Amino acid sequence: MPRFVSLAPQETAARRATPGGTPPPSPPEGPRPFPLGVRLDAPADYDEIFRVVRGAVRHVLGIERTGLGLGLSNLPPSLGAYWPVTGNLIVLNEGLVQAMRANATSAREYNSFVFVILAHEYLHALGYLDEAAVRRVTASVAREALGPDHPASRMASGDLWRMYPFLQYAPRGDGRRLRVIGNFDSSSTQQYIR
């Protein structure tokens, strides 16, 4: 005997019927829209871009982590960022960010670059430790949340240093300097930290 009984389509529609007797509209077919993606089109700070990152990962994978911080450091140009395992601080290569800011043709391109780097490290913070897997998941999140033609999707699917050769000439550093960004991941703390 089946444990669950399915209702006939007419009965299901009747149960969902509104007081006027007509059933509510069914959800649209296809991917769910991701409204935060448009925030990458205008100038945005790290906090705003990270809000899009967290939202995109939650939208696509259904997981999130709050309470992360951001630091900027003078790292070698071959390193975009890092997240110390079990840590709560993402460290972004300030030289690469400056080089991209100086060479990007639009706010959308610059923000997409920062989105990809932050998304990659955020996925590490969520427990994706294998580098190849993180690259694939970053590309998948960007593609599903922002669309396949979005600059972030193209960047996440490719090699940033080949796409933007000027990055290899970004200022060199050794990571000895670290500047912590004060207003970061504020959407997870705005209710209790002002």
N, C-alpha and C positions, 0 to 999 in steps of 0.2 A: 504494500500500500504506500503511495507516495506521501512524503512528509509535507510537501508544499503543494497547494492546489493553485493552478493559474486560472485567472478569471477570463472569461470570454472577452474579446475586444470591446463589445458593446457595454458589458458590465464595468470594465475598467474605465472607459470614457465616462460612464454615468457617475461613477464614484468621484471622478475628478471634476465633474461638472460644476460650474460656478452657479451662484444663486439664480442667475438668469436662465439656466438650463443649457448653456453652451460650454463645451469643454475649453479649458485654457489652451493657448497656442502651444504646440510642441516645440521643444528646443531646436534650434537650427542644426542641420547636419554638418559634419566636418569639424575642423578644429575650433576650439573655444577661442574667442578673441582675447588678446592680452593688451589691455589698455595702457599699461605703464610704458610700453615701448616708445610712444611718441615723445616721452621726456628726454630721449637721447637726441632729438632733433634740434633742440635749443641749448644755449650755454647752460652747463650744469656743474655743480661742485661734486666732490667725491661722494658725499653723503647721498645726494640725489641719484647719482649713477649707481651706487651700491643698492639703493632702494629698488631700482629696476632689476639689478642682478638677483637680489633676494626674491623679488616677486616672480621673475622668470623661472628661477629654479623651483620655487614652490608651485608655480603654474604647471610646469612640465613634469617634475619629479615627485611633487607632493611632500617635500621635506624642506626644513629650514633650520637655521641655527641663529640665535640672537646673541648680542653682547660682544661682537667682534670689534677690534680696534684697527686703525690704519696708521702705519708709519711710512715715512719716505726716507730712503737712504741712498747714498752714492754707491751703487753697485756696479759691477762690470757690465758692459753693454750687452753681453750675451745672456744675461739673466734678467728676465722681466720683473719677477717678484718672487717672494718665497713666503711660506707659512711654516713656522716651526711646529713639528708634530706635537700635539696636545696643547699648543699655545692658543692665545686668543688675539694675536696681532698679525695682520697681514702686512708684509713689508714690500712696498712698491719701489721700483727703480726710478728715482727722481730724475736722473739724466735722460732716461728713455721717454718719460712723460714730457719733459721739457722739449726734447727733440721732436716728438710728435706734435706738441702744441705749436711749435714754430713752423712745422711743415704741413700740417693738416689743411685741407682746402675748405673745411666746414666744421661747425660744431658737431654735426652728426658723425663725421669721420673721427674726430678726436675722441668724442664720448664713446664711440664704438670700440676704439682701441682700449680705453680704460675699462670699459665693460668686459671685454674679453679677458684682460689680465686679471681683473678682480674676480670674475666668474670662475676662472681656472683655480685661483687660490681658495676661493670660497668652497669649491667642490672638494679640495683637499681637506679643508676644515670640517666638512661634512663626513669625512671618512674615506673618500676616494684617494687612495695613496699611490696607486700605480699611475705613473706619468702618462703612458699611452692611453690608458682608460680615461683619465681626466681630459685629455685632449679630445677624445671622441665624444665624451659626455658634454663638454663645453660646446662643441660644434652642434650637437643635437639640441641642447637647450636653446642656443641662439637661433637655430633654424626653426624650431617649433614655436618659440615665443615671438620672434621678430620677423620670421619669413625668410625664405632661401635667398632673396635678393638684397637683404639688408647688409650694410657694410660689416656689421659685427658677425654675421653668419659667414661671410666670405673670409674675414680675418681668422675666425675660429677654425675654419676648415683648411686654412693654408698655413704657410710659414711666414710669420710677420717680418722676419729679417730679409726674406726674399721679396716680399711685397713692398717693403719700405727699406731699401738698402741703406738709406741715411742713418738708420738706427744703429748700424755697426760703428758709426762714427760719433755716437753719443758720448758725453763726458765719461771718462773712466773713473771708477771708484773702487774702494776696497771694503765698503760697508761699515767703516768705523763711525760714521756720522749717522744719527737717526733722529728724525723729527717726527713726533707723534702729532697726528691731526686730531684736533679737539672735537670737532663736530662730525662724528661718523657713526653710522648705524643708529641715528637718532630716532628712527621710527620704532625701534624696539625699546627705547628708554624714555620717550617723550612723556609718558604718563606718570613717571615717578622721578625723573631727573629734569630739572628745568635750568 
